[in-house]
Every structure is written in C-alpha cells, then in structure tokens.
Amino acid sequence: MRKLRLRSFVLLLTVFALVGARVPRPLVAGLVLVFGWEQIALLVPGYLKRFTVAHYVQGLVPHAMPSDGVAAVLQAVLRNNPPAWLCIAALAGIVAVSLWLGVKAVESREYVLDQ
C-alpha cells in the first residue's frame, strides 16, 4: 500500500509539473484537473473515465477506495476495473509522457532572472 501511494504521488507530481510548465495559472488548472475533471469523468458512464489517472489507480486497488457518499455508490455500480498490467502500463505511460512534455516546455521557454 505504501508503494502504491508513493507511485501515485510520483505520477501526480509529474502531471502537475507538466501543468505548471505549460499553463499560465497552474494553481487554478491543477485544482480544476483534480477536483473537476477527475471527479466528473469517473462518474460519467462510458469510456470517458479511461482518460483519468484515478481510474488506473483504482484498478490497482479497487477495495481501497472510500465507500461513503453518493459518488462512491455510483462508482460501485458502474465499476469496470481494467487488468493490473494495463493499469501499470498506463500509469508508466502517463509518467513518461508528462515528464517528456514538461521537459520540452521548460526547454522552449525563456526564463529571465530579476536581479
């Protein structure tokens, strides 16, 4: 469980590093990503949840998600967990792509130091 938390932390760190490097107001974009997109996409039935990080983390430990509230009941009814190998591959892909895009964003930007 600790390893999964650490891996999830690293994954979200790379995603937020990408958001911070590309978006003019990264705090607002990060909050919209976590509290808006991730939550809404998990509740909408269909394939939309495949574009969230939480779907693949939830696929690794389906029993560890909180089970209180209306959202949890809807998720339990609409649950379709991917296999573990797909979750690991998707999370590794998200980390690699986020890091690569973040590095490219920082390389192409010109930073001016105020002295």
URRA-V420031 format. One record per residue. N is the residue number from 0. RES is the residue in three letters. PHI is phi in whole degrees, -180 to 180 (none if undefined). D_CENTER is the distance of its C-alpha to the mean C-alpha in Angstrom with 1 decimal. Layout:
BEGIN
n=[N/N]
res=[RES/RES]
phi=[PHI/PHI]
d_center=[D_CENTER/D_CENTER]
END
This chain:
BEGIN
n=[0/1/2/3/4/5/6/7/8/9/10/11/12/13/14/15/16/17/18/19/20/21/22/23/24/25/26/27/28/29/30/31/32/33/34/35/36/37/38/39/40/41/42/43/44/45/46/47/48/49/50/51/52/53/54/55/56/57/58/59/60/61/62/63/64/65/66/67/68/69/70/71/72/73/74/75/76/77/78/79/80/81/82/83/84/85/86/87/88/89/90/91/92/93/94/95/96/97/98/99/100/101/102/103/104/105/106/107/108/109/110/111/112/113/114]
res=[MET/ARG/LYS/LEU/ARG/LEU/ARG/SER/PHE/VAL/LEU/LEU/LEU/THR/VAL/PHE/ALA/LEU/VAL/GLY/ALA/ARG/VAL/PRO/ARG/PRO/LEU/VAL/ALA/GLY/LEU/VAL/LEU/VAL/PHE/GLY/TRP/GLU/GLN/ILE/ALA/LEU/LEU/VAL/PRO/GLY/TYR/LEU/LYS/ARG/PHE/THR/VAL/ALA/HIS/TYR/VAL/GLN/GLY/LEU/VAL/PRO/HIS/ALA/MET/PRO/SER/ASP/GLY/VAL/ALA/ALA/VAL/LEU/GLN/ALA/VAL/LEU/ARG/ASN/ASN/PRO/PRO/ALA/TRP/LEU/CYS/ILE/ALA/ALA/LEU/ALA/GLY/ILE/VAL/ALA/VAL/SER/LEU/TRP/LEU/GLY/VAL/LYS/ALA/VAL/GLU/SER/ARG/GLU/TYR/VAL/LEU/ASP/GLN]
phi=[none/-65/-64/-67/-62/-65/-66/-65/-63/-63/-62/-68/-62/-69/-65/-72/-66/-63/-62/-66/-83/-102/-101/-64/-120/-69/-65/-65/-64/-66/-66/-64/-63/-76/-91/-103/-61/-61/-75/-69/-67/-72/-87/-77/-70/116/-91/-64/-68/-69/-99/-118/-74/-62/-63/-78/-68/-65/-67/-77/-135/-67/-83/-92/-77/-62/-117/-118/100/-69/-62/-68/-66/-64/-66/-66/-71/-96/-69/-145/-79/-75/-66/-63/-65/-70/-63/-65/-65/-66/-66/-66/-65/-64/-63/-64/-67/-63/-64/-63/-66/-65/-65/-64/-67/-71/-64/-84/-92/-102/-103/-110/-90/-84/-124]
d_center=[17.8/17.8/16.6/13.6/12.8/13.6/11.4/8.3/9.7/10.3/7.0/5.6/9.2/9.3/6.7/8.8/11.8/11.6/11.4/14.2/16.2/16.2/16.4/19.6/18.3/15.0/15.2/15.6/12.9/10.3/11.8/11.9/8.2/7.6/11.0/11.8/9.6/7.3/10.8/13.0/11.5/11.6/15.2/16.4/18.2/18.1/15.8/13.3/10.9/10.7/8.6/5.6/3.2/5.7/8.5/8.7/8.6/11.1/13.0/13.8/15.2/16.1/18.8/16.9/15.2/17.3/20.1/21.5/21.4/21.6/17.9/18.1/21.3/20.0/17.1/19.8/22.0/19.5/17.8/17.7/15.9/15.6/17.6/16.5/17.3/15.1/12.1/13.1/13.8/10.7/8.6/11.5/11.6/8.2/9.5/12.9/12.3/10.3/13.2/15.8/15.0/14.9/18.2/19.7/19.0/20.6/23.4/24.4/24.5/27.7/27.6/30.8/31.8/33.9/36.9]
END
